[in-house]
Amino acid sequence: MKTHLKILVSTTLLFLATSQIIAQEASKAHKDSLETVVKEYYDLNLKIFQANSTIKDIDSTFELFTDDFTYVHPKYGGTYTKEDLYNGYVRNQKNGGYDGKVADIKIENKIIGLNAVVVEKRFVKKEDSGMKDGKLEMTLFEFRDGKISRIFEYW
């Protein structure tokens, strides 16, 4: 009887340890996928900010968003729907607002949680005297089903 109990306990512990390892791997993969989407978002935005950007560049960015996506930026007008934000990007592009002055977007720090990423970043801008780092800005990305469902700017 003692042998059966030892085998049962050993098997249970092995199962629990294996389950824990698998759960940790899934968690790391999930974090990696969120980080990849945020990087892609900033890479696409950098492309949009260039003078030769196209509507296709904007469309590519908006494919990262859920259908009910919202953009919140209290300092610059509050809450925007996906359509509002898209129209703003297109308007800025047509009006020459994307002129290549933004040379890079540096991610200084990030915290990746369950379906959310907080980023501390700064824009690097071209100036007559050379490149200049902008001030640090904080952005929260919320996710649903692998897509960005909300961006909240804290700057």
CNS distance restraints for C-alpha pairs under 8 A (distance, minus, plus):
assign (resid   1 and name CA) (resid   5 and name CA) 6.40 0.50 0.50
assign (resid   2 and name CA) (resid   6 and name CA) 6.18 0.50 0.50
assign (resid   3 and name CA) (resid   7 and name CA) 6.20 0.50 0.50
assign (resid   4 and name CA) (resid   8 and name CA) 6.09 0.50 0.50
assign (resid   5 and name CA) (resid   9 and name CA) 6.08 0.50 0.50
assign (resid   6 and name CA) (resid  10 and name CA) 5.97 0.50 0.50
assign (resid   7 and name CA) (resid  11 and name CA) 5.97 0.50 0.50
assign (resid   8 and name CA) (resid  12 and name CA) 6.09 0.50 0.50
assign (resid   9 and name CA) (resid  13 and name CA) 6.13 0.50 0.50
assign (resid  10 and name CA) (resid  14 and name CA) 6.11 0.50 0.50
assign (resid  11 and name CA) (resid  15 and name CA) 6.09 0.50 0.50
assign (resid  12 and name CA) (resid  16 and name CA) 6.18 0.50 0.50
assign (resid  13 and name CA) (resid  17 and name CA) 6.09 0.50 0.50
assign (resid  14 and name CA) (resid  18 and name CA) 6.10 0.50 0.50
assign (resid  15 and name CA) (resid  19 and name CA) 6.08 0.50 0.50
assign (resid  16 and name CA) (resid  20 and name CA) 6.15 0.50 0.50
assign (resid  17 and name CA) (resid  21 and name CA) 6.33 0.50 0.50
assign (resid  18 and name CA) (resid  22 and name CA) 6.25 0.50 0.50
assign (resid  19 and name CA) (resid  23 and name CA) 6.09 0.50 0.50
assign (resid  20 and name CA) (resid  24 and name CA) 6.21 0.50 0.50
assign (resid  21 and name CA) (resid  25 and name CA) 6.29 0.50 0.50
assign (resid  22 and name CA) (resid  26 and name CA) 6.26 0.50 0.50
assign (resid  23 and name CA) (resid  27 and name CA) 6.20 0.50 0.50
assign (resid  24 and name CA) (resid  28 and name CA) 6.26 0.50 0.50
assign (resid  25 and name CA) (resid  29 and name CA) 6.17 0.50 0.50
assign (resid  26 and name CA) (resid  30 and name CA) 6.07 0.50 0.50
assign (resid  27 and name CA) (resid  31 and name CA) 6.24 0.50 0.50
assign (resid  28 and name CA) (resid  32 and name CA) 6.10 0.50 0.50
assign (resid  29 and name CA) (resid  33 and name CA) 6.18 0.50 0.50
assign (resid  30 and name CA) (resid  34 and name CA) 6.38 0.50 0.50
assign (resid  31 and name CA) (resid  35 and name CA) 6.18 0.50 0.50
assign (resid  31 and name CA) (resid 112 and name CA) 6.24 0.50 0.50
assign (resid  31 and name CA) (resid 113 and name CA) 7.18 0.50 0.50
assign (resid  31 and name CA) (resid 114 and name CA) 7.74 0.50 0.50
assign (resid  32 and name CA) (resid  36 and name CA) 6.10 0.50 0.50
assign (resid  33 and name CA) (resid  37 and name CA) 6.34 0.50 0.50
assign (resid  33 and name CA) (resid 146 and name CA) 7.59 0.50 0.50
assign (resid  34 and name CA) (resid  38 and name CA) 6.37 0.50 0.50
assign (resid  34 and name CA) (resid 112 and name CA) 7.65 0.50 0.50
assign (resid  34 and name CA) (resid 115 and name CA) 7.40 0.50 0.50
assign (resid  34 and name CA) (resid 116 and name CA) 7.60 0.50 0.50
assign (resid  34 and name CA) (resid 117 and name CA) 7.20 0.50 0.50
assign (resid  34 and name CA) (resid 143 and name CA) 7.81 0.50 0.50
assign (resid  34 and name CA) (resid 146 and name CA) 7.13 0.50 0.50
assign (resid  35 and name CA) (resid  39 and name CA) 6.19 0.50 0.50
assign (resid  35 and name CA) (resid 112 and name CA) 7.41 0.50 0.50
assign (resid  35 and name CA) (resid 117 and name CA) 7.45 0.50 0.50
assign (resid  36 and name CA) (resid  40 and name CA) 6.11 0.50 0.50
assign (resid  37 and name CA) (resid  41 and name CA) 6.09 0.50 0.50
assign (resid  37 and name CA) (resid  64 and name CA) 7.38 0.50 0.50
assign (resid  37 and name CA) (resid 147 and name CA) 7.65 0.50 0.50
assign (resid  37 and name CA) (resid 148 and name CA) 7.99 0.50 0.50
assign (resid  38 and name CA) (resid  42 and name CA) 6.36 0.50 0.50
assign (resid  38 and name CA) (resid 117 and name CA) 7.96 0.50 0.50
assign (resid  38 and name CA) (resid 141 and name CA) 7.80 0.50 0.50
assign (resid  39 and name CA) (resid  43 and name CA) 6.08 0.50 0.50
assign (resid  40 and name CA) (resid  44 and name CA) 6.02 0.50 0.50
assign (resid  41 and name CA) (resid  45 and name CA) 6.15 0.50 0.50
assign (resid  41 and name CA) (resid  61 and name CA) 6.21 0.50 0.50
assign (resid  41 and name CA) (resid  64 and name CA) 7.33 0.50 0.50
assign (resid  42 and name CA) (resid  46 and name CA) 6.08 0.50 0.50
assign (resid  42 and name CA) (resid 105 and name CA) 6.97 0.50 0.50
assign (resid  43 and name CA) (resid  47 and name CA) 6.40 0.50 0.50
assign (resid  44 and name CA) (resid  48 and name CA) 6.25 0.50 0.50
assign (resid  44 and name CA) (resid  57 and name CA) 6.78 0.50 0.50
assign (resid  44 and name CA) (resid  58 and name CA) 7.79 0.50 0.50
assign (resid  44 and name CA) (resid  60 and name CA) 7.36 0.50 0.50
assign (resid  44 and name CA) (resid  61 and name CA) 5.89 0.50 0.50
assign (resid  45 and name CA) (resid  49 and name CA) 6.19 0.50 0.50
assign (resid  45 and name CA) (resid  58 and name CA) 7.93 0.50 0.50
assign (resid  45 and name CA) (resid  61 and name CA) 7.12 0.50 0.50
assign (resid  46 and name CA) (resid  50 and name CA) 6.86 0.50 0.50
assign (resid  46 and name CA) (resid 102 and name CA) 7.17 0.50 0.50
assign (resid  46 and name CA) (resid 103 and name CA) 7.39 0.50 0.50
assign (resid  46 and name CA) (resid 104 and name CA) 6.52 0.50 0.50
assign (resid  46 and name CA) (resid 105 and name CA) 7.01 0.50 0.50
assign (resid  47 and name CA) (resid  53 and name CA) 6.35 0.50 0.50
assign (resid  47 and name CA) (resid  57 and name CA) 7.03 0.50 0.50
assign (resid  48 and name CA) (resid  53 and name CA) 5.05 0.50 0.50
assign (resid  48 and name CA) (resid  54 and name CA) 7.17 0.50 0.50
assign (resid  48 and name CA) (resid  57 and name CA) 5.98 0.50 0.50
assign (resid  48 and name CA) (resid  58 and name CA) 6.48 0.50 0.50
assign (resid  48 and name CA) (resid  98 and name CA) 6.87 0.50 0.50
assign (resid  49 and name CA) (resid  53 and name CA) 6.98 0.50 0.50
assign (resid  49 and name CA) (resid  97 and name CA) 7.95 0.50 0.50
assign (resid  49 and name CA) (resid  98 and name CA) 4.51 0.50 0.50
assign (resid  49 and name CA) (resid  99 and name CA) 6.41 0.50 0.50
assign (resid  49 and name CA) (resid 100 and name CA) 5.65 0.50 0.50
assign (resid  49 and name CA) (resid 101 and name CA) 7.61 0.50 0.50
assign (resid  49 and name CA) (resid 102 and name CA) 6.34 0.50 0.50
assign (resid  50 and name CA) (resid  98 and name CA) 5.51 0.50 0.50
assign (resid  50 and name CA) (resid  99 and name CA) 5.35 0.50 0.50
assign (resid  50 and name CA) (resid 100 and name CA) 3.90 0.50 0.50
assign (resid  50 and name CA) (resid 101 and name CA) 7.38 0.50 0.50
assign (resid  50 and name CA) (resid 102 and name CA) 7.35 0.50 0.50
assign (resid  51 and name CA) (resid  96 and name CA) 7.42 0.50 0.50
assign (resid  51 and name CA) (resid  98 and name CA) 5.41 0.50 0.50
assign (resid  51 and name CA) (resid  99 and name CA) 4.17 0.50 0.50
assign (resid  51 and name CA) (resid 100 and name CA) 5.09 0.50 0.50
assign (resid  52 and name CA) (resid  99 and name CA) 7.96 0.50 0.50
assign (resid  53 and name CA) (resid  57 and name CA) 6.37 0.50 0.50
assign (resid  53 and name CA) (resid  93 and name CA) 7.77 0.50 0.50
assign (resid  53 and name CA) (resid  98 and name CA) 7.77 0.50 0.50
assign (resid  54 and name CA) (resid  58 and name CA) 6.88 0.50 0.50
assign (resid  54 and name CA) (resid  93 and name CA) 7.98 0.50 0.50
assign (resid  55 and name CA) (resid  59 and name CA) 6.15 0.50 0.50
assign (resid  55 and name CA) (resid  90 and name CA) 7.01 0.50 0.50
assign (resid  56 and name CA) (resid  60 and name CA) 6.10 0.50 0.50
assign (resid  57 and name CA) (resid  61 and name CA) 6.51 0.50 0.50
assign (resid  58 and name CA) (resid  62 and name CA) 6.40 0.50 0.50
assign (resid  58 and name CA) (resid  86 and name CA) 7.59 0.50 0.50
assign (resid  58 and name CA) (resid  89 and name CA) 7.15 0.50 0.50
assign (resid  58 and name CA) (resid  90 and name CA) 7.57 0.50 0.50
assign (resid  59 and name CA) (resid  63 and name CA) 6.35 0.50 0.50
assign (resid  60 and name CA) (resid  64 and name CA) 7.33 0.50 0.50
assign (resid  61 and name CA) (resid  65 and name CA) 7.76 0.50 0.50
assign (resid  62 and name CA) (resid  82 and name CA) 7.97 0.50 0.50
assign (resid  62 and name CA) (resid  86 and name CA) 7.51 0.50 0.50
assign (resid  64 and name CA) (resid 147 and name CA) 5.49 0.50 0.50
assign (resid  64 and name CA) (resid 148 and name CA) 6.07 0.50 0.50
assign (resid  65 and name CA) (resid  69 and name CA) 5.87 0.50 0.50
assign (resid  65 and name CA) (resid  82 and name CA) 7.95 0.50 0.50
assign (resid  65 and name CA) (resid 147 and name CA) 5.29 0.50 0.50
assign (resid  65 and name CA) (resid 148 and name CA) 4.66 0.50 0.50
assign (resid  65 and name CA) (resid 149 and name CA) 5.90 0.50 0.50
assign (resid  66 and name CA) (resid 144 and name CA) 7.48 0.50 0.50
assign (resid  66 and name CA) (resid 147 and name CA) 5.69 0.50 0.50
assign (resid  66 and name CA) (resid 148 and name CA) 6.00 0.50 0.50
assign (resid  66 and name CA) (resid 149 and name CA) 5.21 0.50 0.50
assign (resid  67 and name CA) (resid  82 and name CA) 7.37 0.50 0.50
assign (resid  67 and name CA) (resid 149 and name CA) 7.98 0.50 0.50
assign (resid  68 and name CA) (resid  81 and name CA) 7.39 0.50 0.50
assign (resid  68 and name CA) (resid  82 and name CA) 6.91 0.50 0.50
assign (resid  68 and name CA) (resid 149 and name CA) 6.84 0.50 0.50
assign (resid  69 and name CA) (resid  81 and name CA) 6.36 0.50 0.50
assign (resid  69 and name CA) (resid  82 and name CA) 5.40 0.50 0.50
assign (resid  69 and name CA) (resid 148 and name CA) 7.02 0.50 0.50
assign (resid  69 and name CA) (resid 149 and name CA) 4.52 0.50 0.50
assign (resid  69 and name CA) (resid 150 and name CA) 5.41 0.50 0.50
assign (resid  70 and name CA) (resid  79 and name CA) 6.72 0.50 0.50
assign (resid  70 and name CA) (resid  80 and name CA) 5.64 0.50 0.50
assign (resid  70 and name CA) (resid  81 and name CA) 4.79 0.50 0.50
assign (resid  70 and name CA) (resid  82 and name CA) 5.80 0.50 0.50
assign (resid  70 and name CA) (resid 149 and name CA) 6.57 0.50 0.50
assign (resid  70 and name CA) (resid 150 and name CA) 4.87 0.50 0.50
assign (resid  70 and name CA) (resid 151 and name CA) 6.62 0.50 0.50
assign (resid  71 and name CA) (resid  79 and name CA) 5.67 0.50 0.50
assign (resid  71 and name CA) (resid  80 and name CA) 5.06 0.50 0.50
assign (resid  71 and name CA) (resid  81 and name CA) 6.45 0.50 0.50
assign (resid  71 and name CA) (resid  82 and name CA) 7.27 0.50 0.50
assign (resid  71 and name CA) (resid  85 and name CA) 7.32 0.50 0.50
assign (resid  71 and name CA) (resid 150 and name CA) 5.71 0.50 0.50
assign (resid  71 and name CA) (resid 151 and name CA) 4.90 0.50 0.50
assign (resid  71 and name CA) (resid 152 and name CA) 6.05 0.50 0.50
assign (resid  72 and name CA) (resid  78 and name CA) 5.52 0.50 0.50
assign (resid  72 and name CA) (resid  79 and name CA) 4.33 0.50 0.50
assign (resid  72 and name CA) (resid  80 and name CA) 6.26 0.50 0.50
assign (resid  72 and name CA) (resid 150 and name CA) 7.56 0.50 0.50
assign (resid  72 and name CA) (resid 151 and name CA) 6.11 0.50 0.50
assign (resid  72 and name CA) (resid 152 and name CA) 4.61 0.50 0.50
assign (resid  72 and name CA) (resid 153 and name CA) 6.16 0.50 0.50
assign (resid  73 and name CA) (resid  77 and name CA) 6.34 0.50 0.50
assign (resid  73 and name CA) (resid  78 and name CA) 4.99 0.50 0.50
assign (resid  73 and name CA) (resid  79 and name CA) 6.30 0.50 0.50
assign (resid  73 and name CA) (resid 152 and name CA) 6.04 0.50 0.50
assign (resid  73 and name CA) (resid 153 and name CA) 4.99 0.50 0.50
assign (resid  73 and name CA) (resid 154 and name CA) 7.05 0.50 0.50
assign (resid  73 and name CA) (resid 155 and name CA) 7.79 0.50 0.50
assign (resid  74 and name CA) (resid  78 and name CA) 4.14 0.50 0.50
assign (resid  74 and name CA) (resid  79 and name CA) 7.17 0.50 0.50
assign (resid  74 and name CA) (resid 153 and name CA) 7.59 0.50 0.50
assign (resid  74 and name CA) (resid 154 and name CA) 7.88 0.50 0.50
assign (resid  75 and name CA) (resid 155 and name CA) 7.05 0.50 0.50
assign (resid  80 and name CA) (resid  84 and name CA) 5.55 0.50 0.50
assign (resid  80 and name CA) (resid  85 and name CA) 5.98 0.50 0.50
assign (resid  81 and name CA) (resid  85 and name CA) 6.22 0.50 0.50
assign (resid  82 and name CA) (resid  86 and name CA) 6.07 0.50 0.50
assign (resid  83 and name CA) (resid  87 and name CA) 6.10 0.50 0.50
assign (resid  84 and name CA) (resid  88 and name CA) 6.26 0.50 0.50
assign (resid  85 and name CA) (resid  89 and name CA) 6.29 0.50 0.50
assign (resid  86 and name CA) (resid  90 and name CA) 6.30 0.50 0.50
assign (resid  87 and name CA) (resid  91 and name CA) 6.02 0.50 0.50
assign (resid  88 and name CA) (resid  92 and name CA) 6.05 0.50 0.50
assign (resid  89 and name CA) (resid  93 and name CA) 6.15 0.50 0.50
assign (resid  90 and name CA) (resid  94 and name CA) 6.17 0.50 0.50
assign (resid  91 and name CA) (resid  95 and name CA) 6.06 0.50 0.50
assign (resid  92 and name CA) (resid  96 and name CA) 6.22 0.50 0.50
assign (resid  92 and name CA) (resid  97 and name CA) 4.76 0.50 0.50
assign (resid  92 and name CA) (resid  98 and name CA) 6.63 0.50 0.50
assign (resid  93 and name CA) (resid  97 and name CA) 5.58 0.50 0.50
assign (resid  93 and name CA) (resid  98 and name CA) 5.58 0.50 0.50
assign (resid 100 and name CA) (resid 126 and name CA) 7.94 0.50 0.50
assign (resid 101 and name CA) (resid 125 and name CA) 5.36 0.50 0.50
assign (resid 101 and name CA) (resid 126 and name CA) 5.00 0.50 0.50
assign (resid 101 and name CA) (resid 127 and name CA) 7.44 0.50 0.50
assign (resid 102 and name CA) (resid 123 and name CA) 6.54 0.50 0.50
assign (resid 102 and name CA) (resid 124 and name CA) 5.87 0.50 0.50
assign (resid 102 and name CA) (resid 125 and name CA) 4.47 0.50 0.50
assign (resid 102 and name CA) (resid 126 and name CA) 6.33 0.50 0.50
assign (resid 103 and name CA) (resid 123 and name CA) 7.66 0.50 0.50
assign (resid 103 and name CA) (resid 124 and name CA) 5.56 0.50 0.50
assign (resid 103 and name CA) (resid 125 and name CA) 5.32 0.50 0.50
assign (resid 103 and name CA) (resid 126 and name CA) 6.12 0.50 0.50
assign (resid 103 and name CA) (resid 131 and name CA) 7.90 0.50 0.50
assign (resid 104 and name CA) (resid 123 and name CA) 5.99 0.50 0.50
assign (resid 104 and name CA) (resid 124 and name CA) 4.94 0.50 0.50
assign (resid 104 and name CA) (resid 125 and name CA) 7.04 0.50 0.50
assign (resid 105 and name CA) (resid 121 and name CA) 6.80 0.50 0.50
assign (resid 105 and name CA) (resid 122 and name CA) 5.80 0.50 0.50
assign (resid 105 and name CA) (resid 123 and name CA) 4.60 0.50 0.50
assign (resid 105 and name CA) (resid 124 and name CA) 5.91 0.50 0.50
assign (resid 106 and name CA) (resid 121 and name CA) 5.44 0.50 0.50
assign (resid 106 and name CA) (resid 122 and name CA) 5.34 0.50 0.50
assign (resid 106 and name CA) (resid 123 and name CA) 6.33 0.50 0.50
assign (resid 106 and name CA) (resid 124 and name CA) 7.13 0.50 0.50
assign (resid 107 and name CA) (resid 119 and name CA) 6.86 0.50 0.50
assign (resid 107 and name CA) (resid 120 and name CA) 6.09 0.50 0.50
assign (resid 107 and name CA) (resid 121 and name CA) 4.39 0.50 0.50
assign (resid 107 and name CA) (resid 122 and name CA) 6.74 0.50 0.50
assign (resid 108 and name CA) (resid 119 and name CA) 7.64 0.50 0.50
assign (resid 108 and name CA) (resid 120 and name CA) 5.49 0.50 0.50
assign (resid 108 and name CA) (resid 121 and name CA) 5.26 0.50 0.50
assign (resid 108 and name CA) (resid 122 and name CA) 7.42 0.50 0.50
assign (resid 109 and name CA) (resid 119 and name CA) 5.88 0.50 0.50
assign (resid 109 and name CA) (resid 120 and name CA) 4.99 0.50 0.50
assign (resid 109 and name CA) (resid 121 and name CA) 6.98 0.50 0.50
assign (resid 110 and name CA) (resid 117 and name CA) 6.79 0.50 0.50
assign (resid 110 and name CA) (resid 118 and name CA) 5.44 0.50 0.50
assign (resid 110 and name CA) (resid 119 and name CA) 4.42 0.50 0.50
assign (resid 110 and name CA) (resid 120 and name CA) 6.09 0.50 0.50
assign (resid 111 and name CA) (resid 117 and name CA) 5.65 0.50 0.50
assign (resid 111 and name CA) (resid 118 and name CA) 5.18 0.50 0.50
assign (resid 111 and name CA) (resid 119 and name CA) 6.68 0.50 0.50
assign (resid 112 and name CA) (resid 116 and name CA) 6.13 0.50 0.50
assign (resid 112 and name CA) (resid 117 and name CA) 4.49 0.50 0.50
assign (resid 112 and name CA) (resid 118 and name CA) 6.56 0.50 0.50
assign (resid 113 and name CA) (resid 117 and name CA) 6.01 0.50 0.50
assign (resid 115 and name CA) (resid 142 and name CA) 5.88 0.50 0.50
assign (resid 115 and name CA) (resid 143 and name CA) 4.90 0.50 0.50
assign (resid 115 and name CA) (resid 144 and name CA) 6.74 0.50 0.50
assign (resid 116 and name CA) (resid 140 and name CA) 7.08 0.50 0.50
assign (resid 116 and name CA) (resid 141 and name CA) 5.47 0.50 0.50
assign (resid 116 and name CA) (resid 142 and name CA) 4.44 0.50 0.50
assign (resid 116 and name CA) (resid 143 and name CA) 5.90 0.50 0.50
assign (resid 117 and name CA) (resid 140 and name CA) 5.86 0.50 0.50
assign (resid 117 and name CA) (resid 141 and name CA) 5.12 0.50 0.50
assign (resid 117 and name CA) (resid 142 and name CA) 6.65 0.50 0.50
assign (resid 118 and name CA) (resid 138 and name CA) 7.04 0.50 0.50
assign (resid 118 and name CA) (resid 139 and name CA) 5.69 0.50 0.50
assign (resid 118 and name CA) (resid 140 and name CA) 4.44 0.50 0.50
assign (resid 118 and name CA) (resid 141 and name CA) 6.23 0.50 0.50
assign (resid 119 and name CA) (resid 138 and name CA) 5.65 0.50 0.50
assign (resid 119 and name CA) (resid 139 and name CA) 5.22 0.50 0.50
assign (resid 119 and name CA) (resid 140 and name CA) 6.41 0.50 0.50
assign (resid 120 and name CA) (resid 136 and name CA) 6.37 0.50 0.50
assign (resid 120 and name CA) (resid 137 and name CA) 5.56 0.50 0.50
assign (resid 120 and name CA) (resid 138 and name CA) 4.62 0.50 0.50
assign (resid 120 and name CA) (resid 139 and name CA) 6.60 0.50 0.50
assign (resid 121 and name CA) (resid 136 and name CA) 5.56 0.50 0.50
assign (resid 121 and name CA) (resid 137 and name CA) 5.37 0.50 0.50
assign (resid 121 and name CA) (resid 138 and name CA) 6.49 0.50 0.50
assign (resid 121 and name CA) (resid 139 and name CA) 7.94 0.50 0.50
assign (resid 122 and name CA) (resid 133 and name CA) 6.66 0.50 0.50
assign (resid 122 and name CA) (resid 134 and name CA) 5.39 0.50 0.50
assign (resid 122 and name CA) (resid 135 and name CA) 5.75 0.50 0.50
assign (resid 122 and name CA) (resid 136 and name CA) 4.90 0.50 0.50
assign (resid 122 and name CA) (resid 137 and name CA) 5.96 0.50 0.50
assign (resid 123 and name CA) (resid 133 and name CA) 6.16 0.50 0.50
assign (resid 123 and name CA) (resid 134 and name CA) 5.15 0.50 0.50
assign (resid 123 and name CA) (resid 135 and name CA) 7.46 0.50 0.50
assign (resid 124 and name CA) (resid 131 and name CA) 6.51 0.50 0.50
assign (resid 124 and name CA) (resid 132 and name CA) 5.57 0.50 0.50
assign (resid 124 and name CA) (resid 133 and name CA) 4.48 0.50 0.50
assign (resid 124 and name CA) (resid 134 and name CA) 5.78 0.50 0.50
assign (resid 125 and name CA) (resid 131 and name CA) 5.59 0.50 0.50
assign (resid 125 and name CA) (resid 132 and name CA) 5.33 0.50 0.50
assign (resid 125 and name CA) (resid 133 and name CA) 6.45 0.50 0.50
assign (resid 125 and name CA) (resid 134 and name CA) 7.10 0.50 0.50
assign (resid 126 and name CA) (resid 130 and name CA) 5.84 0.50 0.50
assign (resid 126 and name CA) (resid 131 and name CA) 4.70 0.50 0.50
assign (resid 126 and name CA) (resid 132 and name CA) 6.48 0.50 0.50
assign (resid 127 and name CA) (resid 131 and name CA) 5.84 0.50 0.50
assign (resid 127 and name CA) (resid 132 and name CA) 6.83 0.50 0.50
assign (resid 137 and name CA) (resid 153 and name CA) 7.95 0.50 0.50
assign (resid 137 and name CA) (resid 154 and name CA) 6.90 0.50 0.50
assign (resid 137 and name CA) (resid 155 and name CA) 5.51 0.50 0.50
assign (resid 138 and name CA) (resid 153 and name CA) 6.31 0.50 0.50
assign (resid 138 and name CA) (resid 154 and name CA) 5.23 0.50 0.50
assign (resid 138 and name CA) (resid 155 and name CA) 6.25 0.50 0.50
assign (resid 139 and name CA) (resid 151 and name CA) 6.94 0.50 0.50
assign (resid 139 and name CA) (resid 152 and name CA) 5.78 0.50 0.50
assign (resid 139 and name CA) (resid 153 and name CA) 4.60 0.50 0.50
assign (resid 139 and name CA) (resid 154 and name CA) 5.83 0.50 0.50
assign (resid 139 and name CA) (resid 155 and name CA) 7.85 0.50 0.50
assign (resid 140 and name CA) (resid 151 and name CA) 5.66 0.50 0.50
assign (resid 140 and name CA) (resid 152 and name CA) 5.08 0.50 0.50
assign (resid 140 and name CA) (resid 153 and name CA) 6.46 0.50 0.50
assign (resid 140 and name CA) (resid 154 and name CA) 7.81 0.50 0.50
assign (resid 141 and name CA) (resid 148 and name CA) 6.57 0.50 0.50
assign (resid 141 and name CA) (resid 149 and name CA) 7.65 0.50 0.50
assign (resid 141 and name CA) (resid 150 and name CA) 5.93 0.50 0.50
assign (resid 141 and name CA) (resid 151 and name CA) 4.71 0.50 0.50
assign (resid 141 and name CA) (resid 152 and name CA) 6.64 0.50 0.50
assign (resid 142 and name CA) (resid 148 and name CA) 5.80 0.50 0.50
assign (resid 142 and name CA) (resid 149 and name CA) 5.59 0.50 0.50
assign (resid 142 and name CA) (resid 150 and name CA) 5.11 0.50 0.50
assign (resid 142 and name CA) (resid 151 and name CA) 6.40 0.50 0.50
assign (resid 143 and name CA) (resid 147 and name CA) 5.39 0.50 0.50
assign (resid 143 and name CA) (resid 148 and name CA) 4.49 0.50 0.50
assign (resid 143 and name CA) (resid 149 and name CA) 5.06 0.50 0.50
assign (resid 143 and name CA) (resid 150 and name CA) 7.00 0.50 0.50
assign (resid 144 and name CA) (resid 148 and name CA) 6.46 0.50 0.50
assign (resid 144 and name CA) (resid 149 and name CA) 5.92 0.50 0.50
